[in-house]
Amino acid sequence: MQNGNGSSLHNDESNLLNGGESSSGGINGVSRSGKPPKRIRRRLGSVLHQTSHHHHAPNVPVPSIESHNYEPDESEVWRSHTHSVNRSNRGQWWTTGKKRSVKRWAVTLVVGIIQGSIAYFCNMLTRSLSKIKWDHVYEALQDERTGDATTGKGYFLFLFYQTLFVSIASLMVYIEPVSAGSGIPEVKCFLNGIAIPRIVRLKTLFCKVFGVTFSVAAGLPVGKEGPMVHSGAVVASSVSQGKTSVFGYDTSFTKIEDFRNDREKRDFVACGAAAGVCSAFSAPIGGVLFALEEGASYWSTKLTWRVFFCSMMTLLTLYTWKNLDSWWGQASTEKLFSFGEFTSFDSGAVNFSIWELFLFVIIGCLGGLIGAVFNASNEQITIWRMKHVNKSQLRRFLEVLCISFLVTTVSFVMPMVWGRCTELPVDVEDWSEQEKELVEALVPFKCEKGKEYNEVASLIFTDADDAIKQLFHFREAGEDDISTFSSAALFLFFLPYISLATIVYGIAVPSGLFVPSLLSGAAFGRLCGHLLHKLDHTHGTFADSGSYALMGAAAVLGGMARMTISLTVILLEATGDMQYVLPLMLTLMAARFTGNVFNEGLYDIHIHLKRIPFMDQDVPEIAEHHEIVANQVMSADVKCIRPVERVGVLHDLLSQHGHSNFPIVDEHGTLYGTAGRNMLCTLLKHRAFKREEGEGKKGKGGGEPEMGPRRVGPLMSWKDMESVYPRYPTVADCVLEPSDRSCFVDLRPYANTAAYTINETASIQRTYRLFRTLGLRHLCVCNHNNQVVGIITRKDLLPEALLESLLRVRRTGPNLGEEIERRGGPMNIDQGTRL
């Protein structure tokens, strides 16, 4: 619903802040020709600064997105259904509640198993594709070095594989556009109560998983972690609903009716998101905290246990698959995702000094600054992309090819620019097996294989996971340790890589940002450690460069995503070393505080750019600093209906208005209940109406029904109405005969007679908390006589809408009583029925 305000918000803002006149009149009695008082301009300037991040979005239409309905309609048919269930449980031990609980835990178990299996096979396929590509490219490069192949063979072979893989990844996005990107912003919005179309469909799952497999194999600076979160959400949604339109499968509604509603689906999607994080990082506790901190907007203690159980089963599934070759004997943790084994160089002591915690905080601040620059740059690139590229699928595909060519060329040129061959470490007898394996993984590029390696190529021409381990685990703590990566090589890798990651995020391929942020941050942190050792002349005063690499990885990722609690636990579970608890906490908090000075996290930025009506936990700052009441933000364009209404009136109302909820009022405008659009369409499609006029007599108006105590019994049960969830019929599905329009529908058995309401004089703070805490879709606004004066949806509570309401009040200048009198008159019944 809209506020019905036709004024230009942006023009008014510009005029007011520049001291000019408003296009809609004066403010607080100031004439059109005069300037607003400085006090008003300062306050409005403060308001605009608080909501400035919303005004960078391109001029794209607001998407037509519906909200979830987490509260059931407490109608007579719903009460009758609940009563029949409770009556059937009398004297029974195996009650419906116990059955529901067992089913819930069983579905959660299945979600964990399926997501763990998907992550395992996705990772295995990615490594197989990457191995094929790297083997052929390495062979061609060695042939070039020995003269057995013409110069350029390695580059063109590299370009061929990159283009082939990225084309397949982009094809997946062409098949299902919502599979592009990481999926974390979309899952976050879904858990906030926003029903983004096709976001949790099996078709999206297929395209997401296969797309990210090929985009990672294509060598783009992307990761699998974000798409795994999206994958888990889709798996949880699909399994819990027991139906899919892709394969035409549908269980009996009676078998899974308890879960076919928005509330249950939301909780299962939260479990799936945690399972996705667990499957990506082998971090079950981190997955639970991720769902709590970054994902779910609604939480409960029972949901915590279910999310924990789902993550546990995901990890168990990964253990089972990855230790299948040993027939489930002694488990090998090396087969799971990890940052490698971190060990203390001095027995009984940590790898850093207490005073170095201050240096870690500085690295955190620098990482937050890098993350802020990354987010701001990607925001501007995304705005340009939305204006010029996203309008056409062909343009999006061509952009993917162009960026893939750029990434391939830069990746190939950087080792050639380095052009230095470094001898492999020889004296490695006292090195750990892990370090010896990492030495073998160093890439020679065009150097002599087995004796030399190229430092820059060793970070590019390998999997990102292996590159991260190399940066973490080559010791560099004193004069006797070898510097595997020099400062110049690290800088030459860091700057182009993070720049390419900034450009790549947002193109038409499934992609995540966790691993690119970790890799670029690890290079930055190791660079800082290497420079400190040079200042110290490698006397071993500072911690090893691997510790600084870990802090740098946490700082850059924290500066980009602004995660703290969950990211700390995820990194700890990936390192397996508790000595880094305090350094990681300090680094991530410093990164978050520093980044928040400049902008929001990247996921929040993309939510705002897409103009999705996301409701934050805290009340918008504009509401905290200005006096706004419900009457000033509500939509007065409300279409009301009677408890007994004509079929023709309902059909015309549904056809001409896209509102999803309609208040039901009596002849005095007093609220009787509410009727949802889905319910009305279902009644019309199933012809749940009578030719008798209410009680068999016409009203005094001649032809209009009178509402009396005797009612037409329910013609549809609650099960019949909800069995089609979530694909309810539309008004186009309601085919009526001309004679049907004069029939009457008694809405009283189906009306939600316990709808949430709020008084028109309620503060916007109370309105916002009530709306978000309960997860409402609509909130009726009533006066002191319980007469409907308006309705509030989530779009009316966003910062932009509150700002527009404030500007409107400033322009018209009435006091609160006059404003309520002007906008808050009771809804006339004829307003909703005389269309």
N, C-alpha and C positions, 0 to 999 in steps of 0.2 A: 504494500500500500504506500501511497505517496501522501505528502503533506498538502498537496494541492497548491503549493506555493510556486508561482511562475517566475519569481524574481531571479536575477542572475547573481549567484552567490559570489563568484570570483570577481565580477565587476564591482560589486559593492565593497568587497574587501579592499580591492585596489584603491577605489575612490576614498574610502574612509581612512586608510592608512596614509594616503597622500594628502590628506586634508581637504579633499574635494567633496562633492555632494553625492549623496546616495541616490541610486536610480529609483528608489521606492519611497522617497520622502525623507523628512528630517529625523533627527534622533533626539528623544527627550525634549521635544518642543523646539528644536533648532530649525530654522527655516532652511529651505532648499539652497538658497544662495549663500548661507553662512557655513562656516567650518564647525565641525563637532568640537566640543570642548577637549582640551588636551588630556584630561582625565580619561575620557571615553576612548580617545585614540590610543593612549598607553595601554588601557585594559584590553582593547581589541587586538592591539599588537602583540600583547602577551598571549592571548588566546591563539592567535594565528601561529605564533612560534611554537606553542605546545602541540599543535596538530599539523605542523609544516610537512611532516613526512607523508601525509596523505595527499598533498597537493602536487607531488612530483609525477603522479600517475598520468599516462597519456590520456587523451580525450577519447576513451573507448566507452561503449555503453555498459551500464551496470548489468552484469549477467543475471539472467532469470533463474535464480537459485531459491529453492524452497528450504525450509527448516525442518528438522526432525521434531517429532511430537513425543516427548518422553513421558508425558502424563496421559493415562487412558481417559477417554471420555466416559464419565460416570453417568451413563444413561440407564433407563429402566431395563433395556435388553441386556446391558452389561451386568447390572445387578442381578438380574434373573439368572444369567449364566453363572455368575460367581456363587449365587445361592445354591444352584443345582450341584455345582462341584463340591461345595462344602457339605451339602446334605449327603452326597454319595460317600463322603469320607467318614461319616459317623460310624463309630464302632470298628473301623478298619485300622490295621497296623500299617499296611503298605498304602499310605495315603498319596494323594496327588502331589503334595509338597515333597515327599520323599522321592517319588518318581522323577519329579522335575529336577531335584538336586542331583540325583544319580546321572540323569541325562546331561545335565550341565557339565559335570566333571568329565563324563565320557567324551563329550564334544570337545572340551578343552584338551583332553589327552590326544584326540585325533588331530587337532590343529597343530599341536607341538610336533607330532610325528611327521605330518605332511610337510610342514615348513622346514624342519631339519633335513628331510630328504631332498626337498627342492634346493636348499642352499648347498648341500653336498654335491649334487649332480651339476648345479650351475658352476660351482667352483672347479669341479673336475673338468667340465667341458671348456671352461675358460683357459685353464692351464694347458689342456691338450691343443687348443687352437694357437695359443701363444707359443708353445714349444715348436709346432710345425713352422710358424712364421720365423721365429728366431733361428732355428736350425738352418733354414734355407738362406736367410739373410747373412748369417755368420759364414756359411760356406761360400757365398758369393763374394763377401768381403775378403776372405782369405785367398780366393782365386784371383781377385784383383791385385792383391799384394804380391802374389807369386807370378803374375803375368798370364795366368791361365784364362783370364776373362777380361773383356774390355772394361775400361773405366766407366763407371755409371751403372753397371749391372746390379750392384748391391742396392743402389738408391731406387732404381726403377722396380726392382723386386719388392723392396720395402714399400714403395708407393702402391704397388699392385695389391699387396695384402691389406694395407691400411684402408685403401679405397673399397675393396671388396667387403671387408668386415663392417666398415662404417655404413656402407650402403644397405647391408642387411639390417643393421640396427635402426637406420632411418626408415626402412620399409615397415618395421614393426610399429613405429609411430604413425606412419601413414595409415596402417590398418586400424589402429586405435590411438587417436591423438592424445588422450589423457595419460598414456603410458610414458610420455616424455618427462624428462627431469628426474628428480630424486623421488618424488612422491611424498616426502615428509610433510611439506606444507599442506597437501591435500588431505593426508591422513589426520593431521592436526586439526584442520577445519572440520572434517567429518566427526571427530570426537568432540568438537565444540558445539555440534548440533546443526551443521550445515549439510544438506543433502546434495553434494556435488554429483551431477549425473555421471553414470558409468564408472565411477571411481573404484567400486568394489565388485566389478564383474569378472567372471572367469576369462573372458576375452582380454581384458586388461592385464590379468595375471600372466597369461601366455605371452603377450607382447612385451610385457615388462621384463620377464625373466630372460627370454631369448634375446631381447634387445640389449639388455645390459651385459649379457654374456659376450656379444659381439662388439659392443662399444668398448669394453675393457680390453678385449683381445685386439682391438684396433689400435691400441697404444695411445688413446686419448687420455688426457689428464682427468680421469673420472674414476669412481670407485663403485663397488657393489653394495655398499652399506645402506644408503638411502633406499634404493630399489628393494632391498631385502625387507625393510620395514613395511614398504607398500605391499610387497608380496605376502607377508604375514597377515596384514590387514585383510587382503582379499580372501586368503584361505580361510580365515576365521569367519568372515561374513558368509562365504559360500557354504561352508560346512554347517554353520549354525542354522542357516535357513533351509537346508535340505532341498534346494531347488536351483536350477540353472536354466536360463533361456537359451544358452549356447548349445547345449546338448539335448535340450528338451526333457530333462529329468526333473521329476517333482515327486517328493514323498507325499504320503497322505497328510493332510493338514492336521489331522487329529494326533499324528505321531510326534509332531514337533511344533504344535500350536503355541506352546509356552514361549518359544524363542522368536516367533514371527511378529516382532514389534521393534520399534526403534530403540527402546531402552536396552533390551537384551542384545540386539545387534551391536549397539555402541560398546557394551562391556566386552563382548567377544572380540571386537576389533581392537580394543585396548590390549587384550591378551595376545592377539596376533602381532601387534606392533612390538611388544616386548620380545616375542619369539623371533621376530625379524632381527632385532639387535643382537640377541643371543646367538643366532645362527651366523651372523656376520663376524662377530668378535669373539665368539665362545665365551661370552660374558653374561651369564644368567641374571646375576644381581644387578649388573649395569642395565640390562634390558628392563627389569622391573622399575628401576629408578628413572629410566628414560621415559617409559610410559607415564610415570607419575609426574615428572618434572616438565617434560617437553610435549607430551602427547595429550593425555586425557585432561579434559576440563572438569569432569565429574568423577569422584573417587569415593571408595568406601573400603572398610576393613575386609569385608568378604571378597571384594574384587582384588585386593592385594594378594590374598592366598591363591586365588585362581590364576592371576598373572604369574606368580611365583611357580605354581605347578606347571603352567604352560612352558615357561622358560626352562624348567628342569627337564621336562620331556623332550624339548628341542635339543638340549645339550646331550641327553642320553641317546637320542637318535644319531647325533653327530658322532658320538663315541662308538656306537654300534657300527655305523657305516665305515668309519675310518680305521677301525681295528678289526675289520672283517677278515683280513689276511692272516691274522694271528688266531682266528677262531675264538675271539673274545677272551683271549688269555690276558696277559699283563698289558694294560692300556699304555699307549704311548701318547703323551700330551703334545709331542712335537708335531703330530699329525693334525692337530687343531690349530686354529689361527692364534698366533702369539707374536710378540715382539722379540722373541728369543729369550735366552736365559741371562738375566742380569745377576751378576755375582759381586760380592764384596771383595776388593783386592786385598784389604787387610782384614784378617780374621777377627770377627767380633766387632767391627767398626763399619760405619756406613761409608759410602764413596764420596761424601762431601763434608765440608766443615760447616759448623753452625753459622759462621759469618757469611757463608756463600748463599744463605737463604735470601739475603738482601739482593744479591746478583740475580737470583731466580725471579724475584719480584720485578726487577728491572726488565728481564727478558719477557716476563708476562705483560708488562706495560707495552713493550715494543711489539709483542705479538698481538695485543689488542689494537694497537695503532695500525699494524699491517692488516688485520682483519677488517678494521673500519674502512681503510682504503680499498681493500678487496670488495667489500659490500657496496661502497659508494660507486666504484667503477662498474661493477656488474649491474647495479641498478640503472645507471645511465645507458649501458649497452642494451639492457633488457627493454628500456623505454624505446630506444631507437628500433630494436628488433620488433616490438609490438606495432610500431607505426608503419614500418616498411617491409617487413619480412613475413610476419605471421598471418598476413592477409591471404596468402596463397600457399597451398601444399607444395607446389613446384618450387616456389621461392625458398621454402624451408629446406627442401631436399638439396637444392643448389647451394644453399648456405652451408649445409653439412659437408658437402663435397669440397667447397672452397676452404673451410676451416680445417678439414682433414688434410688437405694439401699443404696448408700453412704449418700445421703441427708436424707433419711428416718432414717437410723441408727443414724447419727449424731444428727438429730432433736429429736430423742427419748432418746438418751444417755445424751444430755446436761442437761435437767431437772433432770435426775437421778443423774448426777454428782453434780448438785447444791444441791439437797437433803434436802432443808430447807423449812419448811412450815411457811409462814408469815401470821399473823392474819389480817383479813380484817379490814379496818378502820371502827370504830364504831360511833364516833362522827362526823356525816356528815350532821348535820342539816343545817349548813350554806353553804353547798356545792351546786353548781348549779345542775340542773337536768342532764346536760351533764356529770358531774363528777360522779354523782350517777349511771348513766347508765354504765359508764366505769368501776366502781367498780363491778357491777354485771357481767361484761364481763370477769373479771379476772378468770384464769383457775386454778382449784384446782390440776389438774394432779392426784397425789396419796395422796393428802391431804384431810382433812375433808371438804366436800362440804358445802358451806354456811358459814363457819367460817374461813377457811384458803385458801391460794392460793400459787402457785409456781411462783416465779417471772420470771424465765427464760421461763417456759412453757406458761406464759401469753403473751409472745412475739412471740412464735413459734406456739402453738396450737390454732391459731386464724387467721382470715383473716388479710392480711397485712394492709388494710385500717384501721381496728380497732386497730392494734398494733401501727400504726403511731399516731392515736388520743390519745392513752394511753400515749405515750411518750411526746406528746405536751401539755396535759391538766391536768396532776396531778401536783398540785401546790407544789412548794418547794422553798419558798422565804425567810423563816425566821424560828425562833426556834419553832413556834407553828404549822408549817406545817409538814405533814407526808411524809416521803421518801418512795414512793411506790416501786421504783426500786433502789436497792442499787448499789454502784459503781461496786462491784464484779460481780453482775448479769448482768449489762449492758456490762461489758467487756467480760464476758463469752458468751454473745449473739453476740456482735458485731464482734469479730474476726472470729469465725467459719462461721457466716452468710455471711459476705462479701467475705470470701475465697470460699465458695460454689458458690456464685454468679459469681465469676471470672471463675470458672470451667464450670458452667452451660451455660453461654452465648456462643453460637456457636454450641450446640448440635442440633440434628435433631428434634427439636420441635419449634413451633412458640413461641416466647418469647420477652418480652420487658425488659428494664432496668431502667425505671423511678422509679417505686415503690420500687424495691430492693435497689436502690441508696438512695431514700428518707428514707427508713426504717433504713438502716445501718447508714446513716448520722444522723438521728434523735437520734439513740442510742449513737453515738459518741458525738453529741452536748449535749445531756442530761448528759452524763458522765462528760464532761467538766464542765457543770454547777454544777453538784453535787460535784465535787472536789473543785470548787471555794467556794461553801457554807461551805464545811468542813474547808477550810482555814480560812473562816470568822467566824467559829463556829456558823453558822446559825443565824447571827445577822441581816440578811436582807440587807446587803450592795449591793449585786449583784442582777441582775434581776432573775426572776424565771427560773427554769430549762427548762420549756417549751419553753421560748424564745430562750434559747441556743440550744434546740433541733431543733427548726425551722432553726436557722442559720446553724447548723451542717448538716441538710438535704439539704439545699440549697448549702452548700459548697461541699459536696461529689458529688451531682448530677452535679453541675457546673464543678467540677474538672474532671468528667468523660466525659460529653458531650460538655463542653466548650461553653455553651450557656449563654448569659447574658440578653439581652433586653427581649426576649420572656419568658425566665425562670422567670425573676423578675415579669412580669405581670401574668404569670400562677400561681405562688405561691401566689401573692397578691389576685388574684381572688379566689383561693382555701381557703385562710384564711379569706378573707373579712374584713381585718383590715389594714387601711392605715398607722397605726403607724410604721409598719415594712418596709416602702418603702426604707428609707435611709439605714437601716441595711442590707437589702437584696441586695441592689445595691452594697454596699461596699464589702459584703461577696462574691458575685458572681464575681466581678471584681478581687478581690484578688485571688480567686480560679482559674480563667482563666489565669491570669498572671503567677501564680506559676506553674500551669500545663503545660503551653506552654514552660516553660524553659526546660522541660524534653521530651515531646513528643506531638503528636497531639491528638485531640479528638478521642474517640473510633470509631465513625462512619467513620471518615476519615481514620483511620488505617485499618479498614476492607475493605474500598474501595480500598486502595492501595494493600492490601494482595490479593484481587481478581484480581488485575491487570486490573482494569477497567479504561479506559482512561478519567478520570475526569479532567476537566479544571477549576482551581480555578479562582477567580475573578482577583487576582493580577498576573502580569507577573512573571514567575519563577525567583528566585533570580539569577540563573546562567546567565540569559539573561541580568540582570541589571548590572552585574559585568564584562561581557565579550562582545566583539564586534562580533556579529553573524548576518548574513544577511539571507534573504529568500533563496538564492541560495544554501546555505550550509546545510539547513535542509530539503529542498524539496526532493520529490521522483522523480528521473530522469527516473524511469522505467514507462514511460507514453505510453499508447497505443492510438494512434490517428486514427481517421477515417475521410472519406471524406463526404461532404454534400450529395452526391449521391453515395451510396455504394451497393456492391453486397450482396445478402442475405447470400450466403455461407461464405463470409468474416465475416459478423456480427455474424453468428451462431458459426463459429470457434472461433472468438474472445471471445464471451460470454462463450463458453465451456471451453476454455483453460486458461482463466484469471478470477479471482474473483473480479476484480475492479468494483466499483459501479458507476463510472462516466468516460466518455471518451470525451476528447476534439475533436471538429470537426474543422479541418484545411483545408485550400485550398492547391493548389499545391506548394505554396511558404512557407508553414508552418505557415501562418498567422491565428490567432484564428478567427473562424467564430462563434462558440458557443460551447455548451456542450450537450451531450446526456446521460441521466441517464440509468442505467441498467434496471430499471423497465419499462421505456418507450420503450426501444429496444425489450425487451421480449414481451411486450404487442403488439407491431407492428407485430412481427414475428408470435405470436400465432394467431392473427386475420388476418394473411396473407395480411397485408396492404402493398403490393408491386405490382409492375407491371412487365410484361414481356418485355415491351418496354425498350430500353436502354436509359434512360434519355430523350433526345429530339428526339429519333428515329434514331440516328446516333452513330457510334462508334468513340471513341477518336483516337488520333494519335497513341497511343500505341497498337491499335488493340484489341478491346474488352473492354477497360476501358471506363467508361462514362465521357462525358464532362459536365462541369457545366456551364450552360447558364442562361439567364434571364428567360426563360420560364420554368415553374415548373409543376410537377404532383400535382394536387390539393390534399388537405388532404383527406385521405381515412378513417380517424377516427376523431371523435370530441373529445373535451376535456372531456366531460361528460363520453363518452365511455371509455376513458383511465383511468379516476380516479374513476369510479364506483366500482372497485374491491378493493380500498384502505381498509386496509393496506396489504392485501394478494395478491400481484401482482403475475402474472405467472413467473415461472422460465424458464431457458433455457431447462430444461427437459420437460416442457409442450409444447415446440415448436416442433411439428412434421412436418418435411419437406419431400417433395418428391425430388428425385434426380434432377428433372428438375427445382425445385424451386431455387436451389443454384445459377443458372445463372441469376435470376431475379434481379431487382434493386429496392432499397428503397430510395425515396427522403426524406431525413431527415430534409430538410429546414423548412417545416411547423411545425415540432415538436421540433426543436432545441431551447435550451435556449440561445437566442442571446444577452441576457443582463447579462451574467454570471459575477460574481465578479472576478476581477483579481488584481494582485499586481506585481510590478516590482521586478526583481530579486535582485536589490540592496537595497531593503527596509529593514530596521532594523527589528529584530525579535520582538522588542517591538511593533512596529506598526502592524506587521503581526498578532501577538497574539491578540491585542486589536480588530482589524478588524474581525478576525475569531470568537472570543468569543462574542463580542458585538452583531454581527448580527446573531449569531447562525448558522454559515455556516456548511456545510457538506464537501465541497471541496473548494479549493482556487487555481485557476490556476496561475502559475508564468510565466510571459512573459518578454521578453527582450525589448529593446527600439524600436524595429520594430514590436512589438505586436506579436512576434512569441513565441509559447509555448515552454518553456524549462523545465517545471516540474509541479508538482501538490503537494499541501499540504493538509494533513488531520489532524484531531485532534491528532493522535498518533505521528505525526512529531513535535508537539509543547509541548509534555510532557517533564518534566525535564530530564528523562532518555535519550530521543532522542536528546535533546539539548546537553546533556553531551557527548553523543556518537559523535555528529557532532563536538563538540569542540575538543575532543580527536583526531578525524580524521584529523582535520585541523592542530593540533599540531604535528601530526606524519608526515604529508606530507610537511608541512611548506611552502606552496606557499603564495604569497601575495593575496590580495582580487581580483585583476584583473586577475591573473593567475588562481585562483580557479573558477571564473565565466567563463573564457574562456574554462577551462577544463570540467566543468560540465554543462555549460549553452548554448551549441550549440542548435540551433533550432531543433525541432523534425522532423525527416524525415518521410514523409508520408508512405514510404515503411515499416518503423519500425512498423506501426500499421496494415498494410494490408497484408504484405507478412509474414504470420505466419508459 
